[in-house]
Amino acid sequence: MPELPEVEVTRRGIADRIAGARIDAVRIGKPLRWALMVAPELLVGRRVREVRRRGKYLLIDLDVGLLLLHLGMSGSLRFDAALPEPGAHDHFDLVTDRGTLRLNDPRRFGAVVYVDDEAAPWAIKLLGGLGMEPLGEAFDLDAFHAGLRKRRTAIKQVLLAGDVVVGVGNIYASEALFQAGIRPTLSAARISRPRAARLHAAVKEILARAVEKGGSTLRDFSIDGQNGYFQLEATVYGRAGEPCRVCGTPIRLLRQGQRSTYYCRVCQK
């Protein structure tokens, strides 16, 4: 599943190339998770201003209106001046005078939704519950710790929930908790401010490094065809039974909310 780093890699790959482009046509294939919410022909003639990201959503600002794009569980984007005819899993084409932006999504959990602006009901429904962005100045330590203090569930689950900080997916949560020395089953409310500061720094560092590595899925989320390789240098994720790279203790695996969690029982308290 594409997580925040994969979506950010995708955004960086298309943002400069599509900015300023005029929309010449919109093609819709099989139904996606949500409808486009506007007649495709009404988008023709509008121009793309910029491409932003909020959590795992790409926000394509137009001169009039906004497209909210989500990759779902299996989606990926391509942008090229000469794409082949759409295949069975190509469900959305935004054809511009600079190239075509195509959404390929075998499982069709992704979506492209048009809204007038971020105050529109659908925008609020999709974006309103998202937590702080972990990449950038908006990720405030005091607010992060205050958010943790309100939650009595396991810290790993709080990170995945996305309402305190957005975009810390399963791999990145395990890695950040290891780097911060915090056991994934510890109640978020019990984390002191010094430990929250270590986790805050770890989340920022892990996600920034994942973006630099192109993500961690070993799938192609970059526009130029390069895969993500962060997972290959993971310290705990996917290493159950292997020695901890710090203390040598075998890495443990447990299930939390039907997700795999990897941790070191010695290094993480």
N, C-alpha and C positions, 0 to 999 in steps of 0.2 A: 504494500500500500504506500503510495507517495505521501511523505510527511513534509513538514515545513521546509527542511533543507532542499528536498527535491523540487518543491514548488518554487522556492526562491531561485534555484538553478534555472528552472524553466523560465521564470520571469526575466532574469538577466539575459537569457538567450534571445528573447523576442523584443524586449522593451525598446531598445534603440532602433531596431530594424522596422518596427511597425508604427512608431510614433510619427504622426503627421500623415499617415496613409488614408486614402479615401476608400470607403466601402463601395464596391461595385456590385456585389451580390452576396446573398446568404443562402446556403444550402443546408437543409435539415434532413437527416436520415431517420433511422428508427428512433422512437421516443426514448428520451433519457429520463433521469430521475424526476426532474421537474420540467415543465414546458418553458419555452422561450419567453412567454408572456407578452409578446408583441408580434404583429405580422412581419415576417422577414423583409418584405419589400419596403417597409417603413424605415429600415436602417440604411437603405441604399442612399448614397450621397453624403452620409455623415462621415466625419473624420475622427480618427483615433488620436487622442491627445497624449495619453501616457498609459503605462501599465504599472499598477501598484499591487501590493500583496497585503492581505489581512488574514493572519493565520494561514490556513491552507486554501484560501480563496484568492484567485487572481481578479483584480479589479481593473477592467479595461475602460478607462474614461474616454467618452466620446465628446464631441463638441456639444451634443445634446444627448443626455442620458448616460447610462453606465451599464456595462455587462459584467455580471458576476459569474465567474467560471470556476468550477470545482472538478478536479480530476477523478473523484470517487475512489474506488479501490484499485482500478486497473487502467486508468486513463493516462494518456500522454499527448503532448502537442507537437506539431511540426509546423514550421513556417518556411515556405520556399516559393520561389517565383514559378517553378514548374513541377508541381506535384502530379503523380499519376491519377488516373480516374479513381474515385472513392471506392474502397473495398467494403466488405461486409461489416466491418467494425468501425468504419469512419462515419460518424454521426453528426458532425457539424463542421461546415466550412465557412469561414469568414473571408470572402474573396475581396482583396484590395488591389489598388494600383501598384503596390509594392510586393505583392505575393499573397499566398493563401495561408491562413492560419487554420489548421485542421485538428480536430479532436478525435482521437482514436480511443475507443473504450469498449473492450470485449464484453465486460460485465454490465455496462450501461448504468452504473451507479453515479457517474459524473453528471454534470449539468451546466447549461449556460442559461442564465436568467437575465432579462432586461428589466431595469428599474429606472425611474426618473432621476433618483439621487439616493444617497445613503440614509435619508430620512424616510424613504418609502417603506411601506409595511413589509414587503418581502425582504428588503435589505436589513431591516431591523430583526426580522425573524431569523435570518441566516447569520448575521454578524453581531447582533446585539448582545449575545451571551458570551462572547469571546473575551478571554483574559488579556493581560498585558502582552505586548510583543516582546519576545526575549532578545531580539536583535535591535539594538539602538537604545537611545536615552530614555525611552518610555518605560523600560524595565526597571522600576524603582525598588530598591532593597526594602525600604520601610513598608511599602505597600505589599510587597511579596511576603514578608514575614507576617504582617497583619492578616493577610489572606490565609496563610498556613495556620495561624493560631485559631481561626474560626472552624477548622476542619478536624474532626476526630478520627477520620478514616486514615488508612495507611498512606504514607507520603507518596509511594509509587502511584497509587490510584488517584491521588490529588493532582499529581503532575499530568497524568493522562487525561484527566477530566477536562482540562483546557479553560476552566473559568477563573483560575488564579493567574496562570501563565499559559499562553496558547502555543501549540505546536511542538510540545515535548513528547514525541512519539515513543513507542515501546523501547526501541533500541537506545534512543538518546536518554530516556529516563534511567535505564539500568546503568548506562555509562556515567551519567552525571552523579547519580547516587554513590557509585563506587568512588569516583574522584573526590566527592565531598566526605566520604567515610561514614555514610548514613545507611543504616539497614533499611531495605525497602518496605518492611512491615511496620516500621515505627509510626506511631500516630503523628500526623502532621502537627497537631496542636502541641506536642511535646518538644518540638524542635526549638532550641534556643536561638537567640539572634545571631551569635557567632557562628553556629552551625548553619543557620539560614543564609548567612553571608557566604559561607563556603559553597553551599548549594547554588546560590544565585550566580556566583562566579563560574561554577562548573557548568551550569546550564548554558550560559553565554558562550563559554569557550568551546564546549562540545558542539553546539549547533553551528558556531562560526566555522569550526574546523570541518564539519560535515559539508557545509556549503562549499568550502574550498576544495574538498575531495569529490564534489559532484553528487553528494548524497551517499546512501548506504545500501541501496536495494540491489545493486549489481544489474539493474535494468537501465534502459536508456530513457532518462528524463531530460537530457540536455538537447538543445536544438541542433547541435553540430554532431550528434551521434555518439558522444562519449558517455560511458557508463559511470556510475558512482562507486567509489571504492572505500568509503569510510569503514564499512563493515569489516573489511579485511584487517584493520588495525584495532578492532575493538578489544578492550581490556577484559571484559567479562561476558558480554553478550555472545551467545552461541558457543561458549567454552565450558559447558558443564563437564565436570570431572577432570578438567585440565588444571594444572597448577596456577595459582594466582601469580601474576607477574611481579607482585610486590613481596608477598610472604611465602609463596609456595603451597599454601593450603588449597585443596581441590575446590574449584568453583562449584557452587550449588545452584540447582534449578528448582524453582517452585512456581506454582500457578497462582496468579492473582487476577480475579475477574476474567478468567479464561485466557489470560495472556501469560506468556513465559517471562519469568523474572530470573535474572542471573545475578549472583552476588557472592562476596567472600565473607564468611562468617567471622573471620578474624579482623580483617581491615574495616568492616562496616559494623558500627555499633548502633 
